[in-house]
Amino acid sequence: MNEKLWEKVANNFIKAGALPVPKSDAIIETLKILITEEQAKFLLLFKKPSYNLDEIRSKTDLDDGSLNKMLQDLMYIGAISGIPSRSTGIMVYRLTPYFPGLLEFTLMRGEWGEKQKKIAKLSEKFTNEMIEMTQKNYEQMMAILEKAPAIDRVIPIEEEIETREEVIVPFEELSKIIENAETIGVQVCYCRHRKDLLGEPCKKTENRKNCLSFGRAAEFTISQGFSERISKEEAMKILKECEDEGLVHKAFHAKLDPNREIDGFCNCCKCCCGTFDIHYAGAIPIMDLTSYLAIINEEACVGCGTCVENCSAEAIQLIDSVASVNENRCIGCGVCAHLCPENAITLNRTEPRKVFIPPPKLKNR
């Protein structure tokens, strides 16, 4: 009976997300570390996307004190979120998707210990299960995911674009995102901390506190100790340091809907971060929304290869000692332009487009 309980609650976490995730032993093992059996039974109440307190109260026998403690304990874990409705101000509780979501919360406080090491190993097991699912059902998975919304929006390095007011929208210009944010939180990068726990430290940066949350999402992460409040000036300083280290700015919108507010902001590298790392491992496509494309000035290019080395999307190669951009792979991040020693690369605006790069097909799978 207990195993059926854990399978049911794991399915609830999977269904809460927008991405296909395998029914996974690693998910169940992780949940058993994070939550109690009593909490697991309570989480089965979450049958729809969101509930207010009165709706939850009507579904449980817990008294108000016990109910409030249950909700608070689950928010502290990251199993549910509690965020006020923008229209009514009433607190709305949602089950957190397992991935992306709860998996990231597990290590976002940057804690070290046997529990965290075990969770990091389970996340690696989960990745391997995702690889197995993708590789065994490759054509079917790609057909489904190609029609799915982009996972994130790439935000270009601002100095590398021509910021004309008639074409730049608020969620495409870095300074406007920061300027418009009511609250900003900074937290430890789950991806890099996971790699640290596995003994595989990041090759691009030594900084670990370089993921940001915004607005109502930031209020939640700050209140639960996942992040700490910072000023707009501090946020811009972090982002500029990330640019100089060759990291890619990626914005994550609420419910993965690019028309909704930005909840979080990652600064991604190829060696650690989920959208790149597990892509190259064979698990998921790169699925980015972007409005920019890198253009090479062939006369200025000296073929040094700096852009090739720093392109996380592997969109640039040298042909006859001149850089060449694969437009189908370019995510318009601007890292190549920012780091080019000859200023031979610019970003040109395009229509908003979804870049879809299938993961590599692996032999013996």
N, C-alpha and C positions, 0 to 999 in steps of 0.2 A: 504493500500500500504506500509506504513512504517513497519508494522509487517512482511510483506513478505520480505522486505529488510533485516531485522534483521535475519530472518530465513535463507535467502540465505547466508549472510556473516558468520553466525554461521556454516552452512554446509561447507563453504570453509575452516574454521579453523579445523573442524573435519576431512575433507578429506586430509588435509595437514599432518596428523599424521599417524603413522604406526600401532596404536592400535585401536581396535573398541571402539568407544565412543558413548553413546546414544545421540540422538537429545534431547537437554535438555533446559528446561526453565531457569535453573541456568546459562547456558552458555550465553544465550541471555541477561539475566539480568546483568551479569557481563560485557558483551560487551557494554551495554548501559551506564554503569558507566565509562568505560575506554575510549571509542571513541565517536566521534560525528557522526551525520548522514552523513555529508559530507565525513568523513573518511571512514565510512562504505561503501558508494557508491564507493569510490576509491579502496577499498580492493577487490571489486568484479572483478577488472581487473586481479587479480592473478588467472589465470586459469591453469597455469602449475607450476612445482616446483620452477623455478627460472627465473629471468629476469635481464638483464643489463639495464643501464639507458636509452640507446637509444631505447630499446624495450618498456620500460615503457612510454617514451616520445611519441612514436608513437600511444599509446593507450589512451592518455588524451589530453584535451584541455588546461590544465594548462600551464602557462608560466614557464620558467625555475626557476625563483625565487620562485613561488608558489609551483612548483613540489618539489624542494629541501626542502622547509619548510614542505611540507606534508610528505615526506620520513623521514625527521629528527624527526618530531613529533611522527610518528608511530614507529620509532626505539626506541625512548625514552620510549614509553609505553611498548615496547617489542612485539608489534603486528607483526612487520617484523624484519628481521635481515639484516644487510648489511655487508658482509664479502668478501674481495678480493679473487678472484680465485687463487688457488695455482699455476696453470699453466700459466695464462695470467696476473695476477695482476689486472684485471678489476673487479670493484665492482659488486658483485652479490647480488641481493635482493631476499629474500624468505619470504613467509608467514610463521609465526611461528605456529606449531601445537598447538592446545589448550591444549592437555595433552599427554605426558609431554611437556611443553613449556610455552605458555602464562600464564597458571595458576600459574606456579612457578614465572615468572617475576613479577606478580602483587604485591607480598609481599617481593621481594628479597632485597629491599632497607631498610627493617626493620622499616618502618614508622608506627607510631601510629596515630589513628584518627578515626572518624566515618566512613569515606570512607573505610579504611582498615578493620575495624571491619565488615562492611557490606560485603566486598569481602570474608572475612574469613567465614562468615555464609553461603554465596552463595557457597563457595567451599565445605562446609559440605553438603549442599543441593545437589550439583553435585555428591558427593560421594554416597549419599543415592540413587540417580538416577542410578548410576553405579551398586550399590548393587542390586537394583530392576531389572535392565536389566539382570545381570548375573544370579540371582536366578530364574528368570522366564524362562530363556533359558539356563539352566545350562549345559546340555549335549552338546547342539549345540555349546555353547561358548567354552567349554573345548576342543572340537574337533578342533575348529578353532585355538585357542590359542596354543594348544600343537604343532601345525605345524609352528607357528609364530617364528621369531627370539627372542632370549633372550633380555630382556629389558636392562640389564646391565651386566657388567663383574665384578665379585668379585675379588678384589686384596688382596691376603693373607698378613698377618702381616709378614714382611720380616724376622724377627729374628726366626720365627718358621719354616722356610723352609731351605732346603739345597740348596744353590744357586750355582748350577753347570752350567757353561756357555753353555754347550751343550743342556741343557733342558730348561733353563729360557729364555723366550722371553721378549723384552723390555716392553710390556704392561702388564706383569705379575709381574714385580719386582718394588716395590714402588720407590726405590732410582733412578732407571733408568727412570721412568716416570718423576720424578722431574728434574733429570739431563738433560733430553732431551727437556724439555719444554722451548721454546723461551720466552714465557710470561706466568706469573701466576697471577691470580686475586683471591681474597678471597671475599666472599659475605655472607650475612646473610642467614642462612638455612631457606628457605621458609617454610618447614614443621614445624619446631619448632616455628617460628614466628606465623604461622597460629594457632597453638595450644595455644600459649601465648594469642593471641587475643580472643580466645574462652574460656580463663580461665582454660586451661588444660596444665600447663607447663610440660616440659620434666622431666622424672624421672631419666635419665641417666647422663645428663650434664647441667651445667649452661651456657656453652659457646654457643653463637649463630652464631658467625662468624667462621664457620668451613666447608663451602662448597667452593670448588676451581673450577676455570675454567682455561683452558690451550690454548696456541697458538692463532690461529686466533679468536676462540670463546672468549678468554680472552680479546683480543684487543677490540672486540665489546662490551663486558659487561663493561669493564673499561671506554670506550669512552662514554657510555650512563649512567654511574653512578650506574650501578647495582653492581659493584664490585670495589675493589681498588687493585692497583698493589702491590705485595709483592715479596720479594726475595725468592730464593730457600731454604735458611736457615730458613726463617720464615715459609715457607710451611711445611718443615719437622718437625719443632717444633709443629705446629698445628696437624699434622698427628700422631705424637708420643703421644701427649696428648689425642687424640681421642682413640688410642689403649688402653691406660691405663684406659680409661673410659668404655671400652667394646663396642665401636662403630665399625660398619662394614664398611670397605672401599669398595665403589662401583664406578666403572668407567662407564661413559656414552659416547658411541662413536657417532660420527656424523651420523645422520639418523638411529640410532640404529643398525649400521652395524659394527660388531666387527673387520672387516678388515680395517676400516677407522680410522682416528685420534681420540684421546680422546678429547672431548669437555669439559666435566665436571667431577667432582669427589666429591661424597657425602660421608658423614660419618654417617651411618644410625643406628637408634635405633628402637626397636620394638614398642615403644609407640607413636611415632610421624611420622616417615618417611613413605612416600607413599607406597613404595614397600613392607613394612611390615604392617603398620597400616591398610591400606584399604584392604590388603589381609585378615587379621584376621577378618575384618568387613564383609567379604563375597563378595568383589567386583572383585578382580583380583587374578590370580595365582601368586606365586613366580616364576619368570622366569629368572634365573641367569645362566650366563656362568662361569664355574670354571674349574680349572685344579688340584684341591687338595681335599683331604679327610682326616678328623680327625681320628686318630687311638688311641685307649686307651691301655695303658700298665696296664693290669688288676692287676698285682702284685704290682705296685706302687700306684694304685688308692685306696684312703681311704674312698670313698663314701661321700665326704663332700657336694656334690651337687652344687659347685660353677659353674661348666660347665653347668649344667641344668638351673640354674638361669640366666646365661648370654647368652644362645644360642638363638639368635633372630629367627632362623629357626625352633626352637623346635625339633631339631634333636637328642637330647640326653635325656636319661632317666636312672634312677637308677634301676638296676635289681639285687636283692640280695645284695644291698649296693655296687654295682660296676657300674660305668658309662658304658653305651652302646650306640653306635652311629647307628642311622638309616641312612644307606648310601644313600637311596633315597631322604632324606631331607637335608643332609649335603651340605652346600654351600662352604665349604673349606675356610672360612674367617680367621681362626686361632685365634679367640677371646678366645675360650675355652682353647687352648694351652697356650696362652699368660697369662691368668689369673689363670691357675691351680696352686695352692700353692704347689703341690707335683711334678710338672713337669712330670705328668703322661700321657700327651697327646702330640702327634706329628702330623705334617701334612705330608702326603705322596702324591707324585705327581701321577696324573692319566692322561689318555688321556683327552683332552678338552671335556667337557660334559655340556649339558644343564640340569640344575636341574629344574624340573617342578613340583610344588606343588599346586594342586587345592585348591581354597579357601574353607572354610567350607560351607557345605550346612546348611542353616538356616531354622528353623521351622517357620511356619506361613508366608511363602513367596510364 
